[in-house]
């Protein structure tokens, strides 16, 4: 099944929120997703109540000591399986360099342990372009790029496209990707202008579904919940349901 890196080099675009809510809905539908938190800030890990005190019990243990990925999986209250992050992951760039063996390390572990045979994997990639985010992209067969509907959105999207094209020269393949607008406010002309510009630039790779600015989406992480647990009848829950349905219908999740 799909290995999806949720990635944008710009912060604050809804990357972690999107990873959380898509994975939560997949779990509710019985898809048994595995989530990997590749961001040393550990926001996704914290929301899932999966924080670990010892760095070796996080993804850092895989990079630093060769711990098995499956042995690092934690089970959350909502039924998600997550490999947690830790602040020490920030040391990976300086400790291991950027050679091809290091950049393929995560993918090698996924393949070796057959973690992707019958379940989707969603990776919340670090926004900084380095060993962690590159491991996510090198392990992925698809990339989902959340883009917030603000004035820096187009600049960030173009930067992401340049980055992916550069990486594809190394990977020797084109990564299938989708761009999804988040924090969309239909009352603002700017939101519609950004939507139009993105579709003009990236065409069908821009999701039809837009994630609207929504109180429930903003509130749920503070309560350590996904939006479906916090407010299942909310606009936010409907939007993420529509997004998953769209991605599934297009084959992006397979």
C-alpha positions in Angstrom: 0.0 0.0 0.0 0.9 3.6 -0.2 3.9 5.2 1.6 3.0 8.9 1.8 5.3 11.7 3.0 3.3 14.7 4.2 5.8 17.4 3.5 6.2 21.1 3.1 9.3 23.2 3.7 7.1 26.0 5.1 5.9 25.5 8.6 2.4 26.2 9.9 0.6 24.8 6.9 -1.3 22.0 8.6 1.2 19.2 7.9 0.9 17.5 11.2 -2.9 18.1 11.5 -3.4 16.6 8.0 -1.2 13.5 8.9 -3.1 13.0 12.1 -6.6 13.3 10.7 -6.0 11.2 7.6 -4.4 8.5 9.7 -7.2 8.6 12.3 -9.9 8.2 9.6 -7.9 5.4 8.0 -7.8 3.6 11.4 -11.5 4.1 11.8 -12.0 2.5 8.5 -9.9 -0.5 9.4 -6.9 0.2 7.2 -4.4 -0.2 10.1 -2.2 2.8 9.2 1.3 3.2 10.6 2.3 6.8 11.3 6.0 7.9 11.6 6.8 11.2 13.2 10.0 12.5 11.5 9.9 15.9 13.1 12.1 16.5 16.2 9.5 19.0 17.4 7.4 15.9 18.1 4.0 17.6 17.8 2.3 14.6 16.3 3.8 12.3 19.0 2.5 14.7 21.7 -1.0 14.9 20.3 -1.1 11.1 20.2 0.0 10.9 23.8 3.0 8.8 22.6 5.9 10.8 24.1 8.9 8.7 25.3 11.5 9.8 27.8 14.3 7.8 26.3 15.4 8.9 22.8 16.3 5.2 22.0 12.6 4.4 22.2 11.8 6.8 19.5 12.7 6.9 15.8 16.1 8.2 17.0 16.8 4.6 18.2 16.5 3.3 14.7 19.0 5.8 13.3 21.4 5.8 16.2 21.4 2.2 17.4 19.7 0.1 14.7 16.6 -0.6 16.8 13.8 -2.3 14.8 11.1 -0.1 13.5 8.4 -2.5 14.6 9.8 -2.6 18.1 9.4 1.2 18.4 5.7 1.2 17.5 3.4 2.6 20.2 -0.4 2.1 20.2 -2.6 5.1 20.9 -6.0 5.4 22.5 -7.6 6.0 19.1 -6.2 2.9 17.6 -3.3 4.5 15.7 0.1 2.9 15.5 2.8 5.5 15.7 6.6 5.4 15.8 7.3 8.5 18.0 9.7 11.3 17.6 12.1 12.8 20.1 14.1 16.0 20.3 17.3 14.0 19.9 16.2 13.4 16.3 17.6 16.9 15.6 21.1 15.3 16.0 20.7 13.0 13.0 21.8 15.5 10.5 25.1 16.2 12.2 25.8 12.6 13.2 25.1 10.7 10.0 25.8 13.1 7.1 23.8 12.9 3.9 25.2 10.0 1.9 22.9 7.8 -0.1 23.0 5.0 2.4 21.8 7.3 5.2 19.0 8.8 3.0 17.7 5.3 2.1 17.9 4.0 5.7 14.3 4.5 6.6 13.1 2.8 3.4 15.4 -0.1 3.9 14.0 -0.7 7.3 10.4 -0.5 6.1 11.2 -3.1 3.4 13.2 -5.3 5.6 10.5 -5.5 8.2 7.6 -5.8 5.7 5.9 -2.9 7.4 4.1 -1.7 4.2 2.7 -5.0 2.9 -0.9 -4.5 3.9 -1.1 -1.1 5.5 -0.6 2.5 4.4 2.3 4.4 6.0 2.0 8.2 6.6 5.2 10.1 7.5 5.0 13.5 9.0 8.2 14.9 7.5 10.4 17.6 9.2 9.9 20.9 7.4 13.7 21.5 7.3 15.3 19.9 4.2 17.8 17.5 5.8 18.4 13.9 6.6 15.0 13.3 8.3 12.8 14.9 5.6 14.9 13.3 2.8 14.5 9.9 4.5 10.7 10.4 4.4 10.8 11.4 0.7 13.2 8.6 -0.3 10.9 6.1 1.5 7.7 7.5 0.0 6.1 6.6 -3.3 3.8 9.6 -3.0 4.0 13.1 -1.5 1.1 15.1 0.0 1.8 18.8 0.2 -0.5 20.8 2.5 -0.5 24.5 1.6 -2.1 27.1 3.8 -4.2 29.7 2.0 -2.0 32.7 2.8 0.1 35.1 0.7 3.3 32.9 1.0 1.5 29.8 -0.3 2.4 30.1 -3.9 6.1 30.8 -3.1 6.2 27.8 -0.9 4.5 25.5 -3.4 7.0 26.5 -6.1 9.9 25.9 -3.8 8.4 22.4 -3.0 8.1 21.7 -6.7 11.8 22.6 -7.3 12.9 20.5 -4.4 10.9 17.4 -5.6 12.2 17.8 -9.1 15.8 17.9 -7.8 15.2 14.8 -5.7 13.7 12.9 -8.6 16.9 13.2 -10.5 18.5 11.1 -7.7 15.5 8.8 -7.3 15.3 8.2 -11.0 11.5 8.4 -10.9 8.8 11.0 -10.6 7.0 11.1 -7.2 3.3 11.3 -7.5 2.1 14.2 -5.5 -1.0 16.1 -4.5 -1.3 19.6 -3.2 -4.1 20.3 -0.7 -5.2 23.8 0.4 -5.6 24.1 4.2 -6.9 26.9 6.4 -9.1 28.0 3.5 -11.5 30.8 4.2 -14.0 31.2 1.4 -14.9 34.7 2.6 -11.5 36.0 1.6 -10.8 36.9 -2.0 -7.1 36.0 -1.4 -8.1 32.3 -0.6 -9.8 32.0 -4.0 -6.9 33.8 -5.8 -4.4 31.3 -4.3 -6.7 28.4 -5.2 -6.9 29.7 -8.8 -3.1 30.2 -9.1 -2.3 26.8 -7.7 -4.7 25.1 -10.1 -3.2 27.1 -13.0 0.3 26.0 -12.1 -0.3 22.4 -10.9 -3.6 21.4 -12.5 -5.0 18.1 -11.5 -2.4 17.6 -8.8 -4.3 20.1 -6.7 -7.0 18.4 -4.6 -10.5 19.4 -5.3 -11.1 19.2 -1.6 -10.1 22.2 0.5 -9.6 22.1 4.2 -11.5 25.1 5.6 -10.4 27.2 8.5 -12.3 25.5 11.3 -12.4 25.9 15.1 -12.6 22.1 15.6 -9.5 21.4 13.6 -7.6 24.1 15.6 -9.0 22.9 19.0 -8.5 19.1 18.7 -4.6 19.0 18.9 -4.7 21.0 22.1 -6.9 18.3 23.6 -4.7 15.5 22.2 -7.5 14.4 19.9 -8.0 14.1 16.2 -11.0 16.0 14.8 -13.1 12.9 14.5 -12.8 12.2 18.2 -13.2 15.8 19.2 -16.0 16.9 16.9 -17.2 14.2 14.5 -20.0 16.4 13.1 -17.8 19.4 12.4 -16.9 21.0 9.1 -13.3 20.0 9.8 -14.3 16.3 10.1 -16.3 16.5 6.8 -13.4 18.2 5.0 -10.9 15.5 6.0 -13.4 12.8 5.2 -13.8 14.3 1.7 -10.1 14.6 1.3 -9.5 10.9 2.1 -12.3 9.9 -0.2 -10.8 11.9 -3.0 -7.3 10.5 -2.5 -8.7 7.0 -2.3 -10.8 7.4 -5.4 -7.8 8.6 -7.4 -5.7 5.7 -6.3 -3.3 7.9 -4.3 -3.8 5.7 -1.2 -3.1 2.4 -2.9 
